Amino acid sequence: MDCKCKVFIVWGLSGKFIILEKRDLRRKSIDLNVRRMTTDKIKLPGWFWFIMVLLLLWNIMGIGSFFYHVTISDEALQAMPDAERELYGNYPFWTQLAFAIAVLGGTLGCIGLMLRAKWSKPVLMMSLVAIVVQMYHSLFIAGSMEVYGPGAVVMPILVILVAVFLVWFAGVVDKKGWMK
């Protein structure tokens, strides 16, 4: 059966795609393939790329910090004050694993957002959970505040805030229909 009706795809005021048929002008649910075709054509604003480059660089610095902590030499450990050296010894393997998941997940999540991939938000959420686990151990179990003082709280709070922002931002990008 050959249908000669025309189909119109419009961006509704609600922020969602609406498919209208000339024949009956009824709303239909959007087909995933149609959404993919249209999101490929959406040009992302400059502020999106600015934010994403900053966040990607932030996470790459986190990877650098991770490798520094994992590969620290004996000479560097010996040059540290006793309290700091003892603190390094209080970090079990699972905290290094949480650190790796946090920074690699954050970096992959940023790359995913730049590629507009839907999988980026769950990866960023996993990274946030790993960050909270790692920072909880560092501050409350290992006792880094006792070694470094109250200033030891600043960086963990900043890292958590950036991770929360990334998860929120991924949600905003998804709601705007920019994800594939």
MARTI-889300 format. One record per residue (C-alpha): x, z, y negated; residue number from 1. Coordinates in steps of 0.25 Angstrom, whole numbers. Last residue first. Layout:
BEGIN
X|Z|Y|NUM
...
***
This chain:
BEGIN
93|81|-43|180
93|91|-54|179
90|88|-68|178
75|91|-67|177
75|101|-79|176
71|112|-69|175
84|109|-61|174
93|110|-73|173
87|123|-77|172
88|129|-63|171
103|125|-63|170
105|131|-77|169
99|144|-71|168
109|144|-59|167
120|141|-69|166
116|152|-79|165
116|162|-68|164
130|158|-64|163
135|158|-78|162
129|172|-79|161
135|177|-66|160
149|172|-71|159
147|179|-84|158
143|192|-78|157
155|191|-68|156
165|188|-80|155
160|200|-89|154
159|211|-79|153
174|213|-77|152
175|216|-92|151
170|230|-88|150
184|234|-82|149
193|225|-75|148
196|233|-63|147
184|242|-62|146
175|231|-66|145
181|223|-54|144
175|233|-45|143
175|226|-31|142
161|230|-28|141
154|230|-42|140
160|219|-50|139
167|210|-41|138
157|212|-30|137
145|209|-39|136
152|197|-45|135
154|190|-32|134
140|193|-27|133
134|188|-41|132
143|176|-41|131
139|172|-26|130
124|173|-31|129
127|164|-43|128
134|154|-34|127
122|153|-24|126
113|151|-36|125
122|140|-41|124
122|133|-28|123
107|135|-27|122
106|128|-41|121
116|117|-38|120
108|111|-26|119
99|104|-35|118
110|94|-40|117
111|90|-54|116
125|85|-52|115
130|94|-63|114
121|105|-57|113
128|103|-44|112
142|103|-50|111
138|116|-57|110
132|122|-43|109
145|117|-36|108
153|125|-47|107
144|138|-46|106
144|137|-31|105
159|136|-30|104
161|148|-40|103
151|157|-33|102
153|153|-19|101
168|155|-21|100
166|169|-27|99
156|173|-16|98
166|169|-6|97
177|177|-14|96
167|189|-14|95
165|187|1|94
180|188|4|93
181|202|-1|92
186|206|-16|91
192|219|-17|90
206|214|-16|89
205|207|-29|88
201|221|-35|87
213|227|-30|86
222|217|-37|85
214|220|-50|84
216|235|-48|83
231|234|-45|82
234|225|-58|81
236|210|-54|80
250|204|-53|79
249|207|-38|78
237|199|-36|77
243|187|-44|76
255|188|-35|75
246|188|-23|74
240|175|-27|73
225|173|-30|72
219|163|-22|71
205|168|-21|70
204|173|-35|69
210|161|-41|68
201|152|-33|67
189|159|-37|66
193|159|-52|65
195|144|-51|64
182|142|-45|63
176|150|-56|62
183|141|-66|61
176|130|-59|60
163|137|-61|59
165|138|-76|58
169|124|-77|57
156|120|-70|56
148|129|-79|55
154|122|-92|54
152|108|-86|53
138|111|-83|52
135|117|-97|51
140|104|-104|50
133|95|-94|49
120|102|-96|48
122|102|-111|47
125|87|-111|46
111|84|-105|45
108|78|-91|44
104|64|-90|43
92|62|-81|42
93|50|-73|41
97|56|-60|40
85|66|-62|39
75|54|-62|38
80|49|-48|37
80|62|-42|36
66|66|-47|35
61|53|-41|34
67|56|-28|33
61|70|-28|32
47|64|-30|31
39|71|-41|30
26|77|-38|29
14|68|-43|28
6|69|-55|27
-6|59|-55|26
-6|48|-65|25
-16|40|-55|24
-11|26|-55|23
0|27|-65|22
7|37|-56|21
13|48|-63|20
26|56|-57|19
29|68|-65|18
43|73|-66|17
44|88|-71|16
48|94|-84|15
34|99|-87|14
33|89|-98|13
33|78|-87|12
45|68|-84|11
38|56|-80|10
38|47|-67|9
28|35|-68|8
23|28|-56|7
16|15|-56|6
5|11|-47|5
5|-1|-39|4
4|5|-25|3
6|-4|-13|2
0|0|0|1
***
